[in-house]
C-alpha cells in the first residue's frame, strides 16, 4: 500500500499584515533622535562657549558701547553726555586729524607695495631648490614674528636715532642728514623700513602659491622661446593672482591699523607721542592721543568708527577690482 504524504505550507498564525521574522530593523524613535541631537548640540555649544563669551565681552560688547560713545561727550570719569554729531563735525574740522589721515594714506600707499614686492622677490628666490632652503625660509620669516613687538620698535628707534648706525653710515657715504627719528620729514621712512623688514608672512603665502604653479606651463613657454620676464608676467603673475589679492587685502588692512611701532618710534608719550612735529602721526596714534592722553573717549570712538568705515570701503573697492585682474581656475573670476 502506498501512503500519500501531502506537505502543506505552515500558514498558521501568518496573516497578510504580518512582518517576516527577519525583516528590516526599525529606525530609532523620533524622540530618541531629538534627544541625541540635543545632546550633540549642547556639547558643541559647550566647546564654543569660551569663544562666544570672548566675542560678546571683548569684541561685540565694546563695539556697541563705542558706537554709543561716538555720539557723546565722554571722558572716562564722568557719565557720557549725548551730543549727537558734534564729535564728527569737530573731527572733520581738526587739522591734526586731516594730517593723520594724510600720513596714514602715505604709509599705506608706499609701505604696502614695497613690503609685497620684497616678499614676492624673496619668495621667487626661495621657490628654487637649493641647499639650506629651510634655514633661509625660517630666517626670512623670523622678523614677522617679532616685528610688531615693543622691544623691536625700541631697537628700531635706537638704530635710526642721532649718531646711531644709520646716521654714521650716512656720514661715511657723505650724507650728513642726522637721525631719521628726530626729523619730521624722515621719521615716516623709518616706519616704512620697519614694515618692509617684516615681509615674512606674505612671503610664506607667496611661496605656497608659487609651488602650485604647474611646471608644464614654464616648460612649454621656454620651448616657445619666452624669456624669464615674459614667463613671470604671463604665467607666474596670473597663476598666483588669487594669492596676490589675498596678500594685498591683508597687508592693506594691517597698514591702516599700524600703532605700536609709530607710537614707540615717535616718542611714546607727551607732546611728541606721534613723532616730532607730528611726523609719524598715523591715524591710530592720534586716536590714542585723543582717547587716553586727552581723555576725549567720545571723540576717539567717533574716530575709530570712521576708520572702520574707511577700511570697509577700501576692502569693497579691492573686491570689486579683483574681477579685472584676479584669475581663478576654470575661467572663473
ChimeraX attribute file (.defattr): number of C-alpha atoms within 10 A of each C-alpha:
attribute: neighborCount
match mode: 1-to-1
recipient: residues
	/A:1	3
	/A:2	4
	/A:3	5
	/A:4	6
	/A:5	6
	/A:6	6
	/A:7	6
	/A:8	6
	/A:9	6
	/A:10	7
	/A:11	7
	/A:12	6
	/A:13	6
	/A:14	10
	/A:15	8
	/A:16	5
	/A:17	6
	/A:18	8
	/A:19	10
	/A:20	8
	/A:21	6
	/A:22	6
	/A:23	7
	/A:24	8
	/A:25	6
	/A:26	6
	/A:27	7
	/A:28	8
	/A:29	8
	/A:30	9
	/A:31	9
	/A:32	10
	/A:33	12
	/A:34	11
	/A:35	11
	/A:36	12
	/A:37	12
	/A:38	12
	/A:39	12
	/A:40	12
	/A:41	12
	/A:42	12
	/A:43	12
	/A:44	11
	/A:45	13
	/A:46	12
	/A:47	11
	/A:48	11
	/A:49	12
	/A:50	10
	/A:51	12
	/A:52	15
	/A:53	12
	/A:54	12
	/A:55	13
	/A:56	12
	/A:57	12
	/A:58	11
	/A:59	12
	/A:60	14
	/A:61	12
	/A:62	13
	/A:63	16
	/A:64	10
	/A:65	11
	/A:66	20
	/A:67	15
	/A:68	16
	/A:69	24
	/A:70	27
	/A:71	21
	/A:72	24
	/A:73	20
	/A:74	22
	/A:75	18
	/A:76	13
	/A:77	7
	/A:78	8
	/A:79	10
	/A:80	17
	/A:81	13
	/A:82	15
	/A:83	14
	/A:84	14
	/A:85	13
	/A:86	16
	/A:87	22
	/A:88	18
	/A:89	10
	/A:90	12
	/A:91	18
	/A:92	12
	/A:93	11
	/A:94	11
	/A:95	11
	/A:96	15
	/A:97	19
	/A:98	14
	/A:99	17
	/A:100	22
	/A:101	19
	/A:102	15
	/A:103	19
	/A:104	23
	/A:105	16
	/A:106	15
	/A:107	22
	/A:108	21
	/A:109	13
	/A:110	13
	/A:111	22
	/A:112	25
	/A:113	15
	/A:114	18
	/A:115	24
	/A:116	22
	/A:117	15
	/A:118	18
	/A:119	26
	/A:120	22
	/A:121	13
	/A:122	20
	/A:123	23
	/A:124	16
	/A:125	12
	/A:126	20
	/A:127	16
	/A:128	10
	/A:129	8
	/A:130	9
	/A:131	8
	/A:132	9
	/A:133	14
	/A:134	10
	/A:135	10
	/A:136	13
	/A:137	18
	/A:138	12
	/A:139	11
	/A:140	20
	/A:141	20
	/A:142	15
	/A:143	19
	/A:144	18
	/A:145	11
	/A:146	13
	/A:147	19
	/A:148	17
	/A:149	12
	/A:150	15
	/A:151	13
	/A:152	17
	/A:153	22
	/A:154	15
	/A:155	13
	/A:156	20
	/A:157	25
	/A:158	17
	/A:159	18
	/A:160	22
	/A:161	20
	/A:162	18
	/A:163	15
	/A:164	15
	/A:165	14
	/A:166	17
	/A:167	19
	/A:168	18
	/A:169	13
	/A:170	15
	/A:171	14
	/A:172	10
	/A:173	8
	/A:174	9
	/A:175	11
	/A:176	12
	/A:177	13
	/A:178	19
	/A:179	23
	/A:180	22
	/A:181	27
	/A:182	20
	/A:183	17
	/A:184	16
	/A:185	14
	/A:186	17
	/A:187	24
	/A:188	27
	/A:189	17
	/A:190	21
	/A:191	24
	/A:192	19
	/A:193	14
	/A:194	21
	/A:195	23
	/A:196	21
	/A:197	18
	/A:198	22
	/A:199	26
	/A:200	27
	/A:201	18
	/A:202	26
	/A:203	27
	/A:204	20
	/A:205	18
	/A:206	25
	/A:207	21
	/A:208	15
	/A:209	19
	/A:210	20
	/A:211	12
	/A:212	10
	/A:213	16
	/A:214	12
	/A:215	9
	/A:216	9
	/A:217	13
	/A:218	18
	/A:219	13
	/A:220	11
	/A:221	16
	/A:222	14
	/A:223	9
	/A:224	9
	/A:225	11
	/A:226	15
	/A:227	11
	/A:228	11
	/A:229	10
	/A:230	13
	/A:231	17
	/A:232	15
	/A:233	11
	/A:234	12
	/A:235	16
	/A:236	19
	/A:237	18
	/A:238	17
	/A:239	21
	/A:240	22
	/A:241	18
	/A:242	19
	/A:243	20
	/A:244	20
	/A:245	17
	/A:246	15
	/A:247	20
	/A:248	19
	/A:249	16
	/A:250	14
	/A:251	22
	/A:252	21
	/A:253	17
	/A:254	14
	/A:255	19
	/A:256	21
	/A:257	18
	/A:258	20
	/A:259	21
	/A:260	16
	/A:261	25
	/A:262	27
	/A:263	25
	/A:264	21
	/A:265	28
	/A:266	28
	/A:267	19
	/A:268	17
	/A:269	13
	/A:270	9
	/A:271	13
	/A:272	16
	/A:273	23
	/A:274	28
	/A:275	26
	/A:276	18
	/A:277	15
	/A:278	22
	/A:279	23
	/A:280	33
	/A:281	29
	/A:282	29
	/A:283	27
	/A:284	24
	/A:285	26
	/A:286	24
	/A:287	25
	/A:288	21
	/A:289	20
	/A:290	18
	/A:291	20
	/A:292	13
	/A:293	15
	/A:294	13
	/A:295	16
	/A:296	20
	/A:297	25
	/A:298	29
	/A:299	26
	/A:300	26
	/A:301	26
	/A:302	24
	/A:303	25
	/A:304	20
	/A:305	15
	/A:306	15
	/A:307	18
	/A:308	13
	/A:309	12
	/A:310	13
	/A:311	17
	/A:312	13
	/A:313	12
	/A:314	14
	/A:315	17
	/A:316	11
	/A:317	11
	/A:318	16
	/A:319	14
	/A:320	10
	/A:321	12
	/A:322	14
	/A:323	12
	/A:324	9
	/A:325	13
	/A:326	19
	/A:327	17
	/A:328	14
	/A:329	8
	/A:330	6
	/A:331	6
	/A:332	8
	/A:333	12
